[in-house]
Amino acid sequence: MTTADEIAELLIHLGRAARAEDQDAQLTPAQWTALRFLSRANVASRTPSAFASFHATTRGTATQTLKALETKGLICRGETQRDGRKVCYDVTTDGRALLSQDPLRDLTAAVAALPTRLYSALSEAMPLLVAELARRREMPGFGTCHDCRHFEGGPQEAFCGCMARIIAAPEVNLLCVNFDCNTPPRLRD
């Protein structure tokens, strides 16, 4: 049986191997991460601070990454949130087109090709690992409404108790910076 140390090293290796594809890409690895994040995040989470938390970097570094994407025309300043001082970004048409050439598509294809049993186990295990690591490091977690304790209602009539607002149906499946895991990870110690 593979040890926890070996699994952790394999996860790091897999991440690095997947990112090696970024070397010949049009964007830096951090820019790809930002573009992917903004394409999957809800409006409250498409900010420099939220991206900094997600990418585990400083707000200044995150801001520079986002400015580079804005200069390239891949993102633009979007809908301003309630607080007019906050900056929110949207992915442009060019940004969405570039995502179709995402260097992670080979890893995505490899994951999709897993046998159903393994795919299911991985899809259940990965969010738990991410949540547990965030908990252990006292960092914010990211997730979608369905697994969040702030979520009320269903897909057609969703409400976020944290933001005190109705959530549009498409937003329910997007990443959120206000995510708070509904149930603690079911991991053994």
N, C-alpha and C positions, 0 to 999 in steps of 0.2 A: 504494500500500500504506500502511496506517495505521502510524504510527511507535509505538515503545514508549512515548514520552511521551503520545501521544494515547490509546493503550489504557489507560495508567494513569489518565489523567484521566477517561476514560469509566467505568472501574471505580469511581472515587470518585463521579462523578456518579450512576451507577446506585445505589450504596449510599445516597447522600443522597436521591435521588428515592424509593427504596423506603422509607426511614425517614420521609419526609414524611408518609406515611400514618399514622405513629404519633401525629401531632399531635392528632388527634381521638380517639385510643384511650383506653382505661381505664388504661393503664400508660405510664410514661415509656419512651423508647427503651432505656435501660439495664435497666429492669425486664423489658421484652419479651425482651431479649437473655439475661438471667438465666433467665427461665422457659423459653425455648427450650433454652438450654444444659443446665439441670437435667433437662429431659425427654429429652435425647439423650446424657447422660453416664452412665458406669458408676458404681457405688457409691463407688469410690475417688476419683472426680473431682467428686462433688457436695459440695464443701467451699468455704468462702469463699476459701481460697488458690488452689484450682484455677480457680474462676470469675474471680478477679482476674487470673491469668495469661492465661486465655482472652480476657478482655475488655480486656487491656492497661491495667489500672488498679491503684490501690493496694488493699491488703487492707482498709483502713478503708472506702474507698468501696464496695468489693464487699460488705462486711459490712452497710453501711447499706442497700444495694439489696436484699439478701436479707432483712433485717429488715422492710423495707417489704412485700415479698411475703408474708412470714410473718404480718404484722399483717392483711393483706387476706385471709388464709386460703387463699392459692394454693399455698403450700409449707408443709411442716412438718418439724420435726427428725426425721430418719429413723434407720435402723439405725446404731448406733455402730460405728466401725471398731475394729480391734485396740487402738489407742491411745485410751483413754477420754476424752482431752482434746480430740480432734478432733470437730468438729460436721459432720454429714452431713445433707443435706436431701433430701426427697422431694417430688414434685409431687402435690398433692392432687387429688381428683376435680374440685373447682371450678377448679383450675389447668388441668387437662387440658381441661375444657369451654371455658375461655377461649382456650386455644390453637387451638380450632376456629375462632375469630374473629381469628386472627393477622393483623395488617396486612400481613405479607409474602405473604399468599396470592395477591395479584395478581402479584407477582414470581415466585412459584412457578409460577403458571399460565403466565406468559410463558416461563419456562425450559422447562416441559413442552411448550409448543407449538413449540419450535424443531424444525427438520427433524432427523431422526435423526443425520445426519452431523455437524451443528453441535452437537447435544446431546452426542454422544459426545466430540467434541473438547473441549467446555467441561468435561465431567465428568472428563476426563483432565487438562486444563490447570489447573483451579482448585486441586486439592490440591497440585500441583507448585509453583504460585505461592505458596501459603500456606506450604509447607515451605521454599521458598527465601528468602522474606522473613524467616521465623523464624530461619533459619540466618544470614542476613546481619546481623540485629539481635541475634543471640545470645540469642534468646528461646525458651522451650519451644514445641514444636510439639504439635498435637493431631491425633489420628487414631484409627482403629479397629484392632482386633487383626490383621486380615488383612494390613495393611501395616506391622506393627510387628516389630522384630527380636526382641522378647521372646516373641513368640507361638510356641507349639509345638503340634503336633497339628492337628486339623481341627475342623470345626464341632461334632461330637458329643463329642469328647474333647479339649477345648482346655485349655491350661495357659499361665499367664503366668509367665515366668521372673523378671520384675522383682518381682512381688508374691508369687512362690512359692506360687501357689494355682491350683486348677482354676477355670476360667471357665465359668459357666453359658452355655448356647447363646444365650440372648437378649442376653447382655452382649457377645458377640463383635462385634456391630455398633454398639456404643455408643462415644462419645468417651471418651478416656482421657488423664489428665494425665501418665501414665508413658509415653506413646507415644514411641517412638524409631524414626524412619523406617527401614524395612528396607533400602531402597536410597536413595542420595542422589538428589535431584531430577535429572532428565535435561534440564537446561536448557543452552543454549549461553551462552557468555560474550561 
